[in-house]
Amino acid sequence: MRGVAQVLAFNWPKVLAGAVVALAPVPKPVRAGAAWFTIASLAASWWVYDVSGLYRWTWLRPVLPDPVRRHVLVTAGFDEVSPALPAVLPGSTGVVLDVLDPRGPSEASIRRARRRYPARAVPVRPQALPVATGSADVVLAVLAAHELRTASGREALFREARRVLRRGGRLVLVEHHRDLPNVLAFGPSAWHFYPHAEWDRVAARAGLVAVARVRRTPLVTATAFEAP
């Protein structure tokens, strides 16, 4: 239940608000909707984060380049990926970079996560990754890139990923998407994510080409964008 516990710890005001509305003297459709999305979001979180094996990350192997000797892990205020990387990328060395400025504005859930789990990543700007040009085999952006809330920030991150990747290297983007399964599971909170089309647009603008895609449950997708 670690995944659901973290969802509650980081997003408890939203969960509490949903429960309050579900019990409030408001029209029945409003109560029903609040109850549905409160229960559905917790059930979906339990399925994805606690049951599906998401956090083992070995399911990413089909979209990784070969070989991987040097990697870059992009985080956004919270890192649960790096402890698993030795099993996923054996023999690879790399860096963990946090693209959210801790001094700048951020979601309340990110601030709670940072207080609960102090960052081990190097704070950077998305437009200036401290990695040599053409030196990385893979850039992993795992459940992080959507926290860049401006188009310019997302575009800057993808441009930098393209710069640091070797020819044939890949940016592997792991995200929830704003699509029907996530809307049914998370309701209005799904608008915190972006549609597939937005990531395809940003990748094309950076000169990256989508070459592989794999899903872990209908709610989480990993897309590999290759540097030609």
ZISUL-V474853 format. One record per residue. N is the residue number from 0. RES is the residue in one small letter. NEAR is the number of other C-alpha atoms within 10 Angstrom. D_FIRST is the distance of its C-alpha to the first C-alpha in whole Angstrom. Layout:
n = <N & N>
res = <RES & RES>
near = <NEAR & NEAR>
d_first = <D_FIRST & D_FIRST>
This chain:
n = <0 & 1 & 2 & 3 & 4 & 5 & 6 & 7 & 8 & 9 & 10 & 11 & 12 & 13 & 14 & 15 & 16 & 17 & 18 & 19 & 20 & 21 & 22 & 23 & 24 & 25 & 26 & 27 & 28 & 29 & 30 & 31 & 32 & 33 & 34 & 35 & 36 & 37 & 38 & 39 & 40 & 41 & 42 & 43 & 44 & 45 & 46 & 47 & 48 & 49 & 50 & 51 & 52 & 53 & 54 & 55 & 56 & 57 & 58 & 59 & 60 & 61 & 62 & 63 & 64 & 65 & 66 & 67 & 68 & 69 & 70 & 71 & 72 & 73 & 74 & 75 & 76 & 77 & 78 & 79 & 80 & 81 & 82 & 83 & 84 & 85 & 86 & 87 & 88 & 89 & 90 & 91 & 92 & 93 & 94 & 95 & 96 & 97 & 98 & 99 & 100 & 101 & 102 & 103 & 104 & 105 & 106 & 107 & 108 & 109 & 110 & 111 & 112 & 113 & 114 & 115 & 116 & 117 & 118 & 119 & 120 & 121 & 122 & 123 & 124 & 125 & 126 & 127 & 128 & 129 & 130 & 131 & 132 & 133 & 134 & 135 & 136 & 137 & 138 & 139 & 140 & 141 & 142 & 143 & 144 & 145 & 146 & 147 & 148 & 149 & 150 & 151 & 152 & 153 & 154 & 155 & 156 & 157 & 158 & 159 & 160 & 161 & 162 & 163 & 164 & 165 & 166 & 167 & 168 & 169 & 170 & 171 & 172 & 173 & 174 & 175 & 176 & 177 & 178 & 179 & 180 & 181 & 182 & 183 & 184 & 185 & 186 & 187 & 188 & 189 & 190 & 191 & 192 & 193 & 194 & 195 & 196 & 197 & 198 & 199 & 200 & 201 & 202 & 203 & 204 & 205 & 206 & 207 & 208 & 209 & 210 & 211 & 212 & 213 & 214 & 215 & 216 & 217 & 218 & 219 & 220 & 221 & 222 & 223 & 224 & 225 & 226 & 227>
res = <m & r & g & v & a & q & v & l & a & f & n & w & p & k & v & l & a & g & a & v & v & a & l & a & p & v & p & k & p & v & r & a & g & a & a & w & f & t & i & a & s & l & a & a & s & w & w & v & y & d & v & s & g & l & y & r & w & t & w & l & r & p & v & l & p & d & p & v & r & r & h & v & l & v & t & a & g & f & d & e & v & s & p & a & l & p & a & v & l & p & g & s & t & g & v & v & l & d & v & l & d & p & r & g & p & s & e & a & s & i & r & r & a & r & r & r & y & p & a & r & a & v & p & v & r & p & q & a & l & p & v & a & t & g & s & a & d & v & v & l & a & v & l & a & a & h & e & l & r & t & a & s & g & r & e & a & l & f & r & e & a & r & r & v & l & r & r & g & g & r & l & v & l & v & e & h & h & r & d & l & p & n & v & l & a & f & g & p & s & a & w & h & f & y & p & h & a & e & w & d & r & v & a & a & r & a & g & l & v & a & v & a & r & v & r & r & t & p & l & v & t & a & t & a & f & e & a & p>
near = <11 & 10 & 17 & 19 & 15 & 15 & 18 & 17 & 14 & 19 & 16 & 14 & 13 & 14 & 18 & 13 & 12 & 20 & 18 & 14 & 18 & 22 & 13 & 12 & 10 & 11 & 10 & 12 & 10 & 14 & 18 & 15 & 15 & 21 & 18 & 18 & 23 & 22 & 17 & 16 & 22 & 19 & 14 & 21 & 23 & 18 & 18 & 20 & 17 & 16 & 13 & 13 & 14 & 16 & 16 & 14 & 16 & 14 & 16 & 20 & 12 & 13 & 19 & 24 & 16 & 13 & 12 & 17 & 15 & 17 & 24 & 23 & 22 & 31 & 26 & 25 & 28 & 23 & 23 & 12 & 18 & 16 & 11 & 13 & 19 & 11 & 12 & 17 & 18 & 10 & 12 & 15 & 14 & 17 & 15 & 19 & 25 & 23 & 25 & 23 & 14 & 16 & 6 & 6 & 9 & 16 & 12 & 12 & 18 & 18 & 16 & 15 & 20 & 17 & 12 & 13 & 13 & 11 & 18 & 13 & 19 & 15 & 18 & 17 & 16 & 25 & 17 & 13 & 22 & 14 & 17 & 10 & 14 & 15 & 17 & 25 & 26 & 30 & 27 & 24 & 24 & 21 & 22 & 22 & 25 & 20 & 19 & 18 & 14 & 10 & 10 & 13 & 18 & 20 & 21 & 20 & 24 & 26 & 21 & 19 & 34 & 26 & 20 & 24 & 26 & 18 & 15 & 13 & 28 & 32 & 32 & 25 & 22 & 23 & 23 & 24 & 24 & 22 & 16 & 13 & 17 & 21 & 18 & 15 & 21 & 23 & 19 & 12 & 14 & 20 & 14 & 13 & 20 & 17 & 14 & 15 & 11 & 15 & 22 & 16 & 13 & 19 & 24 & 16 & 13 & 19 & 16 & 23 & 17 & 17 & 12 & 15 & 16 & 16 & 15 & 16 & 14 & 13 & 20 & 17 & 19 & 24 & 23 & 27 & 30 & 24 & 25 & 13>
d_first = <0 & 4 & 6 & 5 & 6 & 9 & 10 & 11 & 12 & 14 & 15 & 15 & 19 & 19 & 16 & 19 & 22 & 21 & 20 & 23 & 25 & 24 & 25 & 28 & 32 & 32 & 33 & 31 & 30 & 29 & 27 & 26 & 25 & 23 & 21 & 20 & 19 & 17 & 15 & 16 & 14 & 11 & 11 & 12 & 10 & 7 & 10 & 11 & 8 & 6 & 9 & 12 & 12 & 13 & 13 & 15 & 18 & 20 & 20 & 22 & 25 & 27 & 28 & 29 & 32 & 34 & 35 & 32 & 34 & 33 & 30 & 29 & 25 & 25 & 23 & 23 & 21 & 18 & 18 & 15 & 17 & 20 & 19 & 18 & 22 & 24 & 22 & 23 & 26 & 28 & 31 & 30 & 31 & 30 & 29 & 26 & 27 & 26 & 28 & 27 & 30 & 28 & 31 & 31 & 30 & 26 & 23 & 22 & 19 & 20 & 22 & 19 & 17 & 20 & 20 & 17 & 17 & 21 & 22 & 24 & 25 & 29 & 30 & 32 & 33 & 33 & 36 & 37 & 35 & 36 & 36 & 40 & 41 & 40 & 38 & 35 & 34 & 31 & 29 & 25 & 24 & 20 & 19 & 22 & 25 & 24 & 24 & 28 & 29 & 33 & 34 & 36 & 33 & 32 & 35 & 36 & 33 & 33 & 37 & 36 & 34 & 37 & 39 & 37 & 36 & 39 & 41 & 38 & 35 & 32 & 30 & 27 & 25 & 21 & 21 & 20 & 23 & 25 & 25 & 25 & 22 & 20 & 23 & 22 & 18 & 18 & 22 & 24 & 21 & 22 & 25 & 23 & 23 & 27 & 28 & 29 & 33 & 32 & 31 & 33 & 36 & 35 & 35 & 38 & 39 & 38 & 40 & 37 & 37 & 34 & 34 & 31 & 28 & 25 & 22 & 18 & 17 & 20 & 18 & 18 & 22 & 23 & 27 & 29 & 32 & 35 & 38 & 41>
